[in-house]
Amino acid sequence: MALRDRSDSTPIEAMALEEVPVLPLAALNALPQLHGEATQAANLAAFLDATVNAAGALVLLAMAALTFFAGTALKPCFIWSVLVLLAICALLRSYIRSTAAAFDRVPMAEAAKDLRAILLYAGLAWGSGAFLVLSPATDPLSAVIFAALPSLTLSLLLKDREGALAFLAPVTAVSVAAAILQSWPDSGLAVALLLMLQSAIAAHALLRGRTARAGLPDGLALR
């Protein structure tokens, strides 16, 4: 009878609330941290998954550069092609290794670190084309397209602040050095345009990286 009286007098909602265990405050406070770790893992996975697209884009851009901008002999163009091909192979190898890590965050973080180092080499390899591929009499527009187009393409494909800057920085530095050392026609204009466009691409990558690392929405804040 007591059980019957309780079922008759106690609302169903109240009984359900009594049966739900109360989470400790420490567990609730850990939810934002868990959300941040899950977001970081998702960003790393997207960065690593974009490696194939980045490698394919470099192949197409290298072919276009040799077709439209090559102004030197066959041997330096071949050397540059080998340097870029090594970077492409390293990107693909990094992707194959990263797929074995699945969604284990620590190996993914290590794979992302290795990938950024590969992108640094890829930037150096691509930038060397300013010496090996571009003609000493190249015009500023060709020089800007040669340096800025791959930087923008990889920045949009990879969507990773450190990765984009790892490629962009050496491309910019080597291209500017080539403009100065080889005394390109209108080298001052070429350097100014290079620095302006590459700075804009870098600012875009930094801004997007800051947005991706923003805090939790107000609705998820527990403190």
C-alpha positions as CSV (number, residue, x, y, z in Angstrom):
1,M,0.0,0.0,0.0
2,A,2.9,2.3,0.7
3,L,4.2,1.8,-2.7
4,R,0.8,2.5,-4.2
5,D,0.4,5.7,-2.2
6,R,3.8,6.9,-3.3
7,S,3.0,6.3,-7.0
8,D,-0.3,8.0,-6.7
9,S,1.0,11.1,-4.8
10,T,4.4,11.6,-6.4
11,P,4.5,13.1,-9.8
12,I,6.3,11.2,-12.5
13,E,8.7,14.1,-13.2
14,A,9.7,14.2,-9.5
15,M,10.4,10.5,-9.5
16,A,12.5,10.8,-12.6
17,L,14.5,13.6,-11.0
18,E,15.1,11.6,-7.9
19,E,16.5,8.7,-9.9
20,V,19.0,10.9,-12.0
21,P,22.4,10.9,-10.3
22,V,23.8,14.3,-9.5
23,L,27.1,15.0,-11.2
24,P,29.9,16.3,-9.1
25,L,31.0,19.9,-9.7
26,A,34.4,18.8,-10.8
27,A,32.9,16.8,-13.6
28,L,30.8,19.8,-14.8
29,N,33.8,22.0,-14.7
30,A,35.7,19.5,-16.9
31,L,33.2,19.7,-19.7
32,P,34.7,22.9,-21.3
33,Q,38.1,21.3,-21.2
34,L,36.8,18.1,-22.9
35,H,35.1,20.3,-25.5
36,G,38.3,22.1,-26.2
37,E,40.3,18.9,-26.5
38,A,37.6,17.5,-28.9
39,T,37.7,20.7,-31.0
40,Q,41.5,20.5,-31.1
41,A,41.4,16.9,-32.2
42,A,38.9,17.7,-34.9
43,N,41.1,20.6,-36.2
44,L,44.2,18.4,-36.3
45,A,42.2,15.7,-38.2
46,A,41.0,18.3,-40.8
47,F,44.6,19.6,-41.1
48,L,46.0,16.2,-41.7
49,D,43.2,15.1,-44.1
50,A,43.9,18.2,-46.3
51,T,47.5,17.0,-46.9
52,V,46.5,15.1,-50.1
53,N,44.7,18.2,-51.5
54,A,47.8,20.3,-50.7
55,A,50.1,17.8,-52.5
56,G,47.8,17.8,-55.5
57,A,47.6,21.5,-55.6
58,L,51.4,21.8,-55.5
59,V,51.7,19.4,-58.4
60,L,49.3,21.5,-60.5
61,L,50.9,24.8,-59.5
62,A,54.4,23.4,-60.3
63,M,53.3,22.3,-63.7
64,A,51.8,25.8,-64.3
65,A,54.9,27.5,-63.1
66,L,57.1,25.5,-65.4
67,T,54.7,26.1,-68.3
68,F,54.2,29.9,-67.9
69,F,57.0,31.3,-65.8
70,A,60.1,29.2,-66.7
71,G,62.8,31.6,-68.0
72,T,66.0,29.7,-67.3
73,A,67.7,26.6,-68.7
74,L,66.4,23.1,-68.5
75,K,68.9,22.0,-65.7
76,P,67.9,24.5,-63.0
77,C,64.2,23.9,-63.8
78,F,64.8,20.2,-63.4
79,I,66.5,20.7,-60.1
80,W,63.6,22.8,-58.8
81,S,61.1,20.1,-60.0
82,V,63.0,17.5,-58.0
83,L,63.0,19.7,-54.9
84,V,59.3,20.3,-55.2
85,L,58.6,16.6,-55.9
86,L,60.5,15.7,-52.7
87,A,58.2,18.0,-50.8
88,I,55.1,16.5,-52.4
89,C,56.3,12.9,-51.6
90,A,57.0,14.0,-48.0
91,L,53.4,15.4,-47.7
92,L,51.9,12.2,-49.0
93,R,54.1,10.1,-46.7
94,S,52.9,12.3,-43.8
95,Y,49.3,11.7,-44.7
96,I,49.8,7.9,-44.9
97,R,51.4,7.9,-41.5
98,S,48.8,10.1,-39.9
99,T,45.9,7.9,-41.1
100,A,47.3,5.2,-38.9
101,A,47.0,7.4,-35.8
102,A,43.2,7.6,-36.3
103,F,41.8,10.0,-33.6
104,D,44.4,9.5,-30.9
105,R,45.2,13.1,-30.1
106,V,48.8,12.7,-29.1
107,P,50.0,11.0,-32.3
108,M,47.9,13.4,-34.3
109,A,49.6,16.3,-32.6
110,E,53.0,14.8,-33.4
111,A,51.9,14.2,-37.0
112,A,50.8,17.8,-37.3
113,K,54.1,19.0,-36.0
114,D,56.0,16.9,-38.6
115,L,53.7,18.1,-41.3
116,R,54.4,21.8,-40.5
117,A,58.2,21.0,-40.7
118,I,57.5,19.4,-44.1
119,L,55.6,22.6,-45.2
120,L,58.6,24.6,-44.1
121,Y,60.8,22.6,-46.4
122,A,58.2,22.8,-49.2
123,G,58.2,26.6,-48.8
124,L,62.0,26.7,-49.2
125,A,61.8,24.3,-52.2
126,W,59.1,26.4,-53.9
127,G,60.9,29.7,-53.1
128,S,64.1,28.4,-54.6
129,G,62.3,28.6,-57.9
130,A,62.7,32.3,-57.8
131,F,66.4,31.6,-58.5
132,L,66.1,28.4,-60.5
133,V,63.0,28.9,-62.6
134,L,62.1,32.6,-62.9
135,S,64.1,34.6,-65.4
136,P,66.5,37.3,-64.1
137,A,64.4,39.7,-66.2
138,T,61.1,38.5,-64.8
139,D,58.4,41.1,-64.4
140,P,56.9,42.0,-60.9
141,L,53.5,40.5,-61.8
142,S,55.0,37.1,-62.6
143,A,57.1,37.1,-59.4
144,V,54.0,38.0,-57.3
145,I,51.9,35.2,-58.9
146,F,54.7,32.7,-58.5
147,A,55.0,33.4,-54.7
148,A,51.5,34.4,-53.7
149,L,49.3,31.9,-55.5
150,P,50.7,28.8,-53.8
151,S,50.8,30.5,-50.5
152,L,47.1,31.4,-50.7
153,T,46.1,28.0,-52.1
154,L,47.8,26.1,-49.3
155,S,46.5,28.5,-46.7
156,L,42.9,27.9,-47.9
157,L,43.3,24.1,-48.2
158,L,45.1,23.4,-45.0
159,K,43.2,25.9,-42.8
160,D,46.0,25.8,-40.2
161,R,47.7,28.9,-39.0
162,E,51.1,27.4,-38.3
163,G,51.1,25.3,-41.4
164,A,50.2,28.2,-43.7
165,L,53.0,30.4,-42.1
166,A,55.5,27.6,-42.3
167,F,55.1,27.5,-46.1
168,L,54.5,31.2,-46.6
169,A,57.5,32.6,-44.7
170,P,60.3,30.9,-46.6
171,V,58.6,31.5,-50.0
172,T,58.5,35.2,-49.2
173,A,62.0,35.4,-47.9
174,V,63.6,33.6,-50.8
175,S,61.5,35.4,-53.4
176,V,62.5,38.8,-51.9
177,A,66.1,37.8,-51.8
178,A,66.0,36.7,-55.5
179,A,64.4,40.1,-56.5
180,I,67.2,41.9,-54.7
181,L,70.2,39.7,-55.6
182,Q,69.3,39.2,-59.2
183,S,68.3,42.8,-59.7
184,W,65.0,42.1,-61.4
185,P,63.6,44.9,-63.5
186,D,61.4,47.0,-61.1
187,S,62.7,44.9,-58.2
188,G,61.5,47.5,-55.7
189,L,57.9,47.2,-57.0
190,A,58.2,43.4,-57.0
191,V,59.4,43.4,-53.4
192,A,56.7,45.8,-52.3
193,L,53.9,43.8,-53.9
194,L,55.3,40.5,-52.6
195,L,55.5,41.8,-49.0
196,M,52.0,43.3,-49.2
197,L,50.2,40.3,-50.6
198,Q,52.1,37.8,-48.5
199,S,51.4,39.9,-45.4
200,A,47.7,39.9,-46.3
201,I,47.7,36.2,-46.6
202,A,49.5,35.8,-43.3
203,A,47.1,38.1,-41.6
204,H,44.2,36.1,-42.9
205,A,45.7,32.9,-41.6
206,L,46.4,34.4,-38.2
207,L,42.8,35.8,-38.0
208,R,41.3,32.5,-38.9
209,G,43.5,30.7,-36.5
210,R,42.4,33.0,-33.7
211,T,38.8,32.5,-34.6
212,A,39.2,28.7,-34.6
213,R,40.7,28.9,-31.1
214,A,38.0,31.1,-29.6
215,G,36.4,30.2,-26.4
216,L,33.2,28.3,-25.8
217,P,29.8,29.9,-26.5
218,D,28.0,31.5,-23.6
219,G,25.6,28.6,-23.5
220,L,28.4,26.1,-22.8
221,A,30.2,28.2,-20.2
222,L,29.8,26.6,-16.8
223,R,31.7,29.1,-14.7
